[in-house]
Amino acid sequence: MRAWRGLAGGLLTVVLAGCGIVPHPEQQARRDATDRVRAKAMRFGTSLWAGLRETDAAGAQRVIQQHQELLGPFDAAAGPWENGVLGASAAADGTVRLDLAFRDKADAGGGWSAAQAVVMLCVRLTGTPGPGGEVRLVNLPCPASVVDPGLVDEVVTLAREGPPPAPEPPRKPCHSGGSNDCAGG
C-alpha cells in the first residue's frame, strides 16, 4: 500500500510540475539554495554595517579583521556549504572592501523526484565607517579558481544590489535616576 501511495504522490508531483503548478524539484532546490546564499550575504552586510558605524577610519581595519575571522578564507575544495573571504582591504580614509563567496546546497522533492542543487554567489561589500557610514553589496564575478564545476550547479547573483537591511540602532544606556528615562518605568 505504501508503494502505491509513493508512486501516486510521485506521479502527482510530475503531473503538477509539468503543468507549471508546482516547481520541478530541481528548480525548487536551486531556488532554495539561491535564497539562502542571498540571505547570508545580506546578513553579513548588515553585520559589517553595524560594526563600521560604531568606529572611525582608524578602527575600520579592526572591523575587517573581525569579519574575516567570522568566515575565514574561502576553501574551494571544502564541501557544498562553504562561505569565505576572497579578498579584503581598508583604505587610509577607512573605506573597506570585502570580496566574499557563499556556497549552499538544497534538496527538494522526494522519492523518484528528489533533486539537489549547489549554487554559489560572489559579492563585493564596500563600506565607510562612522554613524553616517554606509555599506553596499554588488555582484562580483566568481573567480574560476573557486568555482568547482563538479560541485557547483549554478553561479547566481544578488536579487538586487545596494545596501543590506540596516542594522538595529545602537541602544542607549539606561540611567535610572528617578527621572523615568528607562523603558517600562
C-alpha positions in Angstrom: 0.0 0.0 0.0 2.9 2.4 0.8 4.5 1.8 -2.5 1.2 2.8 -4.3 1.0 6.0 -2.2 4.6 6.8 -3.1 4.0 6.1 -6.7 0.8 8.1 -6.8 2.5 11.0 -4.9 5.4 11.0 -7.3 3.1 10.8 -10.3 1.0 13.7 -9.0 4.2 15.8 -8.5 5.3 15.1 -12.0 1.9 16.0 -13.5 1.6 19.2 -11.4 5.2 20.2 -12.2 4.5 19.5 -15.9 1.5 21.9 -15.7 3.6 24.6 -14.1 1.6 24.5 -10.8 4.4 23.0 -8.7 8.0 23.8 -9.5 10.1 20.9 -10.6 12.3 19.6 -7.6 15.5 20.7 -9.3 14.1 24.2 -9.8 12.9 24.3 -6.2 16.3 23.1 -4.9 18.1 25.8 -6.9 15.6 28.5 -5.7 16.0 27.4 -2.1 19.8 27.4 -2.3 19.8 30.8 -4.1 17.6 32.3 -1.4 19.9 31.0 1.3 23.2 32.4 -0.2 21.5 35.7 -0.9 20.2 35.9 2.7 23.7 35.0 4.1 25.3 37.8 2.0 22.7 40.3 3.2 23.1 39.3 6.9 26.9 39.6 6.6 26.4 43.1 5.0 24.2 44.1 7.9 26.8 42.9 10.4 29.6 44.8 8.7 27.4 47.9 8.7 26.8 47.6 12.4 30.5 47.2 13.1 31.5 50.1 10.9 29.0 52.6 12.2 30.5 52.1 15.7 34.0 53.0 14.7 36.1 55.6 12.7 38.7 55.3 9.9 41.3 54.1 12.4 39.1 51.3 13.6 37.9 50.1 10.2 40.8 47.7 9.8 39.8 46.0 13.1 36.2 45.6 11.9 37.5 44.0 8.7 39.7 41.6 10.7 36.8 40.6 12.9 34.6 39.9 9.8 37.4 38.0 8.1 37.6 35.8 11.2 33.8 35.1 11.0 34.2 33.4 7.6 37.9 32.7 7.1 39.5 32.3 3.7 37.3 30.6 1.0 38.3 27.0 0.5 37.2 25.8 -2.9 37.8 22.2 -2.0 35.5 22.3 1.0 32.0 21.0 0.9 28.9 22.5 -0.6 28.2 24.7 2.4 31.4 26.8 2.2 31.5 30.5 2.8 34.6 32.6 2.8 36.7 35.7 2.1 38.3 36.1 -1.3 40.0 39.4 -0.5 39.8 42.3 1.9 41.3 45.8 2.2 40.9 49.0 4.2 42.0 52.4 2.8 43.5 55.2 4.9 40.1 57.0 5.0 38.5 53.9 6.5 36.7 52.7 3.4 36.6 48.9 3.5 36.2 46.3 0.8 35.4 42.6 1.3 35.1 40.2 -1.6 33.1 37.2 -0.4 31.9 33.8 -1.7 28.9 32.0 -0.4 28.0 28.4 -1.5 25.0 26.4 -0.4 23.2 23.2 -1.2 19.5 22.5 -1.1 17.3 19.4 -1.6 13.8 19.2 -2.8 11.2 16.6 -3.8 11.4 13.1 -2.6 11.3 9.5 -3.8 11.7 9.3 -7.6 11.5 13.1 -8.0 14.2 14.0 -5.5 16.7 16.7 -6.6 19.5 18.7 -5.1 21.4 21.8 -6.2 24.5 23.6 -5.2 24.7 27.3 -6.0 27.4 29.9 -5.5 27.3 33.7 -5.0 30.2 36.1 -5.1 29.7 39.6 -3.8 31.8 42.7 -3.0 30.9 44.6 0.1 32.1 48.2 0.4 31.6 50.4 3.4 32.5 53.6 5.2 32.9 53.9 9.0 31.1 56.3 11.3 27.5 56.9 12.3 26.7 58.1 8.8 28.6 55.4 7.1 27.0 53.1 4.5 27.6 49.5 3.2 26.8 48.4 -0.3 26.7 44.9 -1.8 27.3 44.4 -5.5 27.7 41.3 -7.6 31.2 40.1 -8.2 32.1 37.6 -10.9 33.2 34.4 -9.1 36.9 33.6 -10.0 37.2 30.4 -12.0 39.6 29.2 -9.4 36.9 28.9 -6.7 34.0 27.5 -8.9 34.2 23.8 -8.8 32.3 22.6 -11.9 31.9 19.2 -10.4 30.2 20.6 -7.3 28.6 23.9 -8.3 25.4 23.6 -10.4 24.9 27.4 -10.9 26.6 30.7 -10.1 23.9 33.1 -9.0 23.7 36.9 -8.4 22.0 39.1 -5.9 18.3 39.8 -6.4 19.2 43.5 -6.0 22.4 45.3 -5.5 22.7 48.1 -2.9 22.6 48.4 0.9 21.7 45.4 3.0 19.0 45.7 5.6 20.0 48.4 8.1 21.3 47.2 11.5 19.3 47.9 14.6 20.2 51.3 16.0 22.6 51.1 19.0 20.9 51.1 22.3 21.4 54.0 24.6 22.3 53.1 28.1 19.5 53.5 30.6 20.2 55.7 33.5 17.6 55.1 36.1 18.0 58.0 38.4 14.3 58.5 39.2 13.6 60.6 36.1 11.7 57.8 34.4 14.1 57.7 31.5 14.1 53.8 31.2 11.6 51.8 29.3 8.9 50.4 31.5 9.4 52.8 34.3 
